[in-house]
């Protein structure tokens, strides 16, 4: 039996601030020019949706990947992360920690 949904409980959380959750202002300031324009467009559309629909879920969905991307850019490993993800998608599990291999193999089933 599942508990009834609490209408006051949040469905999503928008994280901002600190090292792992850059604010929209930090994203604007630190993303490369061409990428910044893409972020601004997605962010503006999410804000418009939030204003029109009264729903912040899309805003949370837009911010989280951009925040991760900036954290990887700050660490200088964004391209390496993309390359590793591509190799894993293609089935190359070399260099993956054994516990991760088992989890990835289970996920493919």
N, C-alpha and C positions, 0 to 999 in steps of 0.2 A: 504494500500500500504506500503510495507516495503522499508526501505532505502537500497540502494546498499551497498554491503559489501566493507568495506575499507580494501584493502590488507595490509595496514600498521598497522591496529589495531590488537592487540594481541588476539589470541583465548584463550590462557591460560596465567596465570601468575605464575611464580615460586617464592614463598615467602621464604626468608631466613633471619635469624637474629632476634634478640629480643626474648622475653620470649615465644611467641607462635609459632615461626617458627625456630626451631633449624637448624643450618647449617649441611651439611653432616659431617663435622668434629666433631661437637658436638654429632651427632647421633653415629658416630663411637666410640667416647670416653665414652658415657654414657649408651649405650644399653648393656644389659647383654650379656655375651660371646656367648651363643647359638643363641640368637636373632640377635646379631651383624652380624654373618655369613650370616644369611638369608637376612638382609638388604644389606650387601656388594654384594651379588649375584644379587639381584634385581636392585640395583643401578648401578652395572657394566653393566648389560644387557641394562638398560635404557640409559646409557652413550654411549654404542656401537651403539644402535639404533639412538640416536641423531646424532652421528658422521656420520653414514652410510646414514641415510635418511635426515639429515638436519632438523629434526623435534624434538622440545623439549617437545611436549605434553606428551609423555610417561614418560619423566623424571619428569614432574610436577605431573603426576598421581602416580608415585612411591613415591616421596618425601612427599606429603601431609599426607597420612595415617601414615607413619613412624614418621613424626613430631608430629602428634596428639598422637600417642602411647607414644613417649618419654615425652611429656608434662604430660600425665596421670601417667607415671612411676615416674616422678619428684614429682608429688603431692601425690604419694602413693595410688592412687585409680584406677589403671588400671584394676585389677581383679574385683573390684566392678562395674566398667563400663561395663565390659564384661558380668557379671552376670545380671545386670539390663537389658541390651540389649537382652539377652537370654530370660528373663522372659517376656519382652514386646512382642518379636516375638511369644511366646507361648500364648499370650493373657492376661497375668497378668498385668493389668494396675494399680494395687495398688501402691501407692507411687508416681504416676505420677501426676504432676501439672495439674489441670483441663483443662487449655488452651491446654496443650500438649495432653490430652486424646482426645479432640475434633479434633485436627489436625491429630492424629494417626488414629482415626476412619474414618475421611474423606479420608485419604490416602489409607485405605483398600478397599474403594468402587471402 
